[in-house]
């Protein structure tokens, strides 16, 4: 599913996720989320994933973050931004997540 990253340690996957933040890389963040569920990370990290998704207009990454509970730990303004992204990208799945 996530290739070689899935066979590495949790710490390595977390380092890849940190690198994704440094490089503003949606692709790296998505690979890390495929290798290990984002829900296993701190609320701070999950929020950062959602912020990256919003900054890069990534529906896929926003969905991963929302499945990890990001919307439950964010402000109403952030949830509105997620809903706006869903509407802009015609993502029914993301709109449903944002409306929960």
C-alpha positions as CSV (number, residue, x, y, z in Angstrom):
1,X,0.0,0.0,0.0
2,X,2.7,2.5,1.0
3,X,5.6,0.7,-0.5
4,X,8.9,0.6,1.5
5,X,7.7,3.2,4.0
6,X,5.2,0.7,5.3
7,X,8.0,-1.6,6.4
8,X,9.9,1.0,8.4
9,X,9.6,1.9,12.0
10,X,7.0,4.3,13.4
11,X,9.8,6.8,14.2
12,X,10.9,6.8,10.6
13,X,7.4,7.4,9.4
14,X,7.1,10.3,11.8
15,X,10.3,11.7,10.5
16,X,9.0,11.5,7.0
17,X,5.9,13.4,8.1
18,X,8.1,16.1,9.7
19,X,10.0,16.4,6.4
20,X,6.7,16.8,4.6
21,X,6.0,19.8,6.8
22,X,9.4,21.3,6.2
23,X,9.1,20.8,2.4
24,X,5.4,21.6,2.3
25,X,4.9,18.3,0.5
26,X,1.4,16.9,0.3
27,X,2.8,13.8,-1.4
28,X,5.1,13.0,1.4
29,X,2.4,13.6,4.0
30,X,0.1,11.3,2.1
31,X,2.7,8.6,1.9
32,X,3.3,8.8,5.6
33,X,-0.5,8.6,6.3
34,X,-0.7,5.5,4.1
35,X,2.2,3.8,6.0
36,X,0.7,4.6,9.5
37,X,-2.7,6.1,10.5
38,X,-2.4,9.8,11.3
39,X,-4.6,9.1,14.4
40,X,-1.5,7.7,16.1
41,X,0.1,11.2,16.1
42,X,-0.4,14.1,18.5
43,X,-3.2,16.6,18.0
44,X,-0.6,19.2,17.1
45,X,0.7,17.0,14.2
46,X,-2.8,16.2,13.0
47,X,-3.6,19.9,13.0
48,X,-0.4,20.6,11.0
49,X,-1.4,18.0,8.4
50,X,-4.8,19.7,8.0
51,X,-3.1,23.1,7.7
52,X,-0.8,21.7,5.0
53,X,-3.8,20.2,3.2
54,X,-5.6,23.6,3.3
55,X,-2.5,25.5,2.2
56,X,-2.1,23.2,-0.8
57,X,-5.8,22.7,-1.6
58,X,-5.4,18.9,-1.1
59,X,-8.7,17.1,-0.7
60,X,-7.0,13.8,-0.2
61,X,-4.8,15.0,2.6
62,X,-7.7,16.9,4.2
63,X,-9.7,13.6,4.2
64,X,-6.8,11.8,5.8
65,X,-6.6,14.5,8.5
66,X,-10.3,14.5,9.1
67,X,-10.4,10.7,9.5
68,X,-7.7,11.1,12.2
69,X,-10.0,13.5,14.1
70,X,-8.6,16.8,12.9
71,X,-12.0,18.5,12.5
72,X,-13.0,17.7,16.1
73,X,-9.9,19.5,17.4
74,X,-10.0,22.5,15.2
75,X,-11.8,25.8,15.3
76,X,-15.1,26.6,13.5
77,X,-13.1,28.8,11.1
78,X,-10.9,25.9,10.1
79,X,-13.9,23.7,9.6
80,X,-15.4,26.4,7.4
81,X,-12.2,26.4,5.3
82,X,-12.4,22.6,4.9
83,X,-16.0,22.9,3.8
84,X,-14.9,25.7,1.3
85,X,-12.2,23.4,0.0
86,X,-14.7,20.6,-0.4
87,X,-17.1,22.8,-2.3
88,X,-14.3,24.3,-4.5
89,X,-13.1,20.8,-5.4
90,X,-16.6,19.2,-5.6
91,X,-15.7,16.7,-2.9
92,X,-18.8,15.2,-1.5
93,X,-16.8,13.0,0.9
94,X,-14.9,15.9,2.4
95,X,-18.1,18.0,2.7
96,X,-19.7,15.1,4.6
97,X,-16.6,14.9,6.9
98,X,-16.8,18.7,7.5
99,X,-20.5,18.6,8.3
100,X,-20.2,16.0,11.0
